[in-house]
Amino acid sequence: MIDKSYIEKEFRELQKIKNKSFEEGVIKVWILGCKKGGWERIDDIPFTLLIPTKISLIEHTRRVTQMAISIAEKRKDLDMDILIAGALTHDVGKLLEYTREGDKIVKSRFGMRVRHPISGYGIALESGLSQEVAHIIFAHSHEGDKIERSPEAIVVHHCDFIEFEIAKTI
């Protein structure tokens, strides 16, 4: 069962968030995404269906978050709580974009019509996360190319694509 302790165990970077409402919001987002997507476990979901990969959604999310934290620690002018919350939730919409069919993870019927940045944005707002965090979710992928990204969204966007581009070469 996906509950608060499951999310805390999988996403240890939550401990770096100082504002408890952001931390609680991230947990709510993942729990709601799992509920809406019908997921009983998420540890075997690949981070992408576009290329063959053994990198899980959880591992990818943690790597993107860790890279973003490293950048923010060097810059010192970014909102760390917003950045971490956004990085930890940037791909939560994949819980609606994907589905389990037997032992395979495939694109869901919903996912064929709505990409994960859009559904993730909705889950974030429904869960009570701030507009600033929801913006990172919406803007982290190509959907964000047509809008002005916040500094934190720029970081998450680039960290996400670094991960994807490297995964394509492995």
C-alpha positions as semicolon CSV with decimal commas, in nm:
position;residue;x (nm);y (nm);z (nm)
1;M;0,000;0,000;0,000
2;I;0,121;0,346;-0,087
3;D;0,111;0,565;0,221
4;K;0,314;0,839;0,386
5;S;0,582;0,603;0,518
6;Y;0,624;0,442;0,175
7;I;0,679;0,783;0,011
8;E;0,916;0,897;0,287
9;K;1,120;0,577;0,247
10;E;1,143;0,603;-0,132
11;F;1,213;0,978;-0,149
12;R;1,464;1,049;0,128
13;E;1,530;1,396;-0,017
14;L;1,202;1,498;0,149
15;Q;1,407;1,542;0,467
16;K;1,586;1,839;0,307
17;I;1,262;2,038;0,279
18;K;1,239;2,286;0,567
19;N;0,880;2,402;0,511
20;K;0,663;2,118;0,641
21;S;0,367;2,219;0,423
22;F;0,582;2,159;0,113
23;E;0,698;1,824;0,251
24;E;0,341;1,720;0,331
25;G;0,228;1,844;-0,010
26;V;0,483;1,627;-0,192
27;I;0,365;1,324;0,004
28;K;-0,001;1,404;-0,074
29;V;0,079;1,444;-0,444
30;W;0,240;1,102;-0,471
31;I;-0,036;0,933;-0,270
32;L;-0,309;1,099;-0,479
33;G;-0,127;1,014;-0,803
34;C;-0,102;0,650;-0,697
35;K;-0,470;0,645;-0,603
36;K;-0,584;0,807;-0,929
37;G;-0,360;0,578;-1,134
38;G;-0,454;0,264;-0,942
39;W;-0,096;0,189;-0,834
40;E;-0,028;-0,043;-0,542
41;R;0,348;-0,017;-0,588
42;I;0,568;0,213;-0,795
43;D;0,919;0,078;-0,747
44;D;0,925;-0,101;-1,085
45;I;0,784;0,177;-1,304
46;P;1,044;0,283;-1,564
47;F;1,114;0,654;-1,577
48;T;1,036;0,660;-1,950
49;L;0,872;0,443;-2,212
50;L;1,054;0,622;-2,496
51;I;1,375;0,419;-2,463
52;P;1,462;0,082;-2,309
53;T;1,580;0,151;-1,955
54;K;1,631;-0,016;-1,621
55;I;1,618;0,320;-1,441
56;S;1,303;0,338;-1,233
57;L;1,079;0,641;-1,196
58;I;1,186;0,662;-0,831
59;E;1,558;0,645;-0,912
60;H;1,521;0,904;-1,189
61;T;1,323;1,137;-0,962
62;R;1,583;1,110;-0,690
63;R;1,870;1,174;-0,934
64;V;1,700;1,481;-1,079
65;T;1,634;1,607;-0,726
66;Q;1,993;1,547;-0,614
67;M;2,132;1,728;-0,921
68;A;1,895;2,019;-0,864
69;I;1,997;2,042;-0,498
70;S;2,365;2,050;-0,597
71;I;2,302;2,336;-0,837
72;A;2,098;2,530;-0,579
73;E;2,368;2,485;-0,315
74;K;2,624;2,639;-0,551
75;R;2,399;2,926;-0,665
76;K;2,249;3,017;-0,328
77;D;1,979;3,232;-0,492
78;L;1,709;2,971;-0,551
79;D;1,423;2,874;-0,321
80;M;1,544;2,533;-0,204
81;D;1,205;2,413;-0,072
82;I;1,024;2,497;-0,396
83;L;1,307;2,344;-0,599
84;I;1,312;2,017;-0,403
85;A;0,933;1,987;-0,397
86;G;0,919;2,051;-0,772
87;A;1,198;1,807;-0,850
88;L;1,041;1,536;-0,633
89;T;0,704;1,574;-0,806
90;H;0,804;1,664;-1,164
91;D;0,705;1,322;-1,304
92;V;0,412;1,237;-1,075
93;G;0,178;1,265;-1,376
94;K;0,334;0,948;-1,514
95;L;0,120;0,765;-1,260
96;L;-0,174;0,859;-1,486
97;E;0,016;0,846;-1,816
98;Y;0,124;0,485;-1,757
99;T;-0,061;0,171;-1,654
100;R;0,029;-0,184;-1,562
101;E;-0,079;-0,457;-1,805
102;G;0,027;-0,788;-1,658
103;D;0,398;-0,758;-1,591
104;K;0,447;-0,465;-1,830
105;I;0,416;-0,090;-1,787
106;V;0,256;0,071;-2,093
107;K;0,102;0,402;-2,197
108;S;-0,249;0,427;-2,055
109;R;-0,553;0,531;-2,256
110;F;-0,553;0,854;-2,053
111;G;-0,181;0,898;-2,122
112;M;-0,240;0,881;-2,496
113;R;-0,442;1,200;-2,461
114;V;-0,282;1,387;-2,171
115;R;0,092;1,406;-2,106
116;H;0,233;1,380;-1,757
117;P;0,331;1,749;-1,712
118;I;-0,036;1,843;-1,753
119;S;-0,182;1,569;-1,534
120;G;0,093;1,621;-1,274
121;Y;0,013;1,993;-1,263
122;G;-0,350;1,907;-1,189
123;I;-0,261;1,653;-0,920
124;A;-0,034;1,909;-0,753
125;L;-0,301;2,177;-0,740
126;E;-0,564;1,927;-0,625
127;S;-0,328;1,820;-0,345
128;G;-0,280;2,179;-0,230
129;L;0,078;2,228;-0,346
130;S;0,170;2,585;-0,428
131;Q;0,142;2,732;-0,776
132;E;0,523;2,768;-0,779
133;V;0,571;2,393;-0,737
134;A;0,292;2,307;-0,981
135;H;0,461;2,540;-1,231
136;I;0,781;2,331;-1,212
137;I;0,581;2,015;-1,287
138;F;0,410;2,178;-1,586
139;A;0,727;2,344;-1,718
140;H;0,979;2,061;-1,675
141;S;0,922;1,913;-2,020
142;H;0,846;2,042;-2,369
143;E;0,520;2,197;-2,251
144;G;0,731;2,456;-2,071
145;D;0,906;2,568;-2,389
146;K;0,624;2,812;-2,464
147;I;0,615;2,984;-2,125
148;E;0,848;3,173;-1,896
149;R;1,003;2,923;-1,656
150;S;1,090;3,023;-1,301
151;P;1,459;2,985;-1,207
152;E;1,373;2,668;-1,012
153;A;1,182;2,528;-1,312
154;I;1,482;2,596;-1,537
155;V;1,702;2,389;-1,308
156;V;1,459;2,095;-1,289
157;H;1,401;2,107;-1,666
158;H;1,771;2,081;-1,742
159;C;1,841;1,817;-1,477
160;D;1,556;1,607;-1,616
161;F;1,691;1,628;-1,970
162;I;2,047;1,555;-1,856
163;E;1,916;1,231;-1,706
164;F;1,718;1,141;-2,020
165;E;1,997;1,222;-2,265
166;I;2,252;1,018;-2,070
167;A;2,005;0,726;-2,039
168;K;1,974;0,721;-2,419
169;T;2,349;0,649;-2,449
170;I;2,365;0,365;-2,196
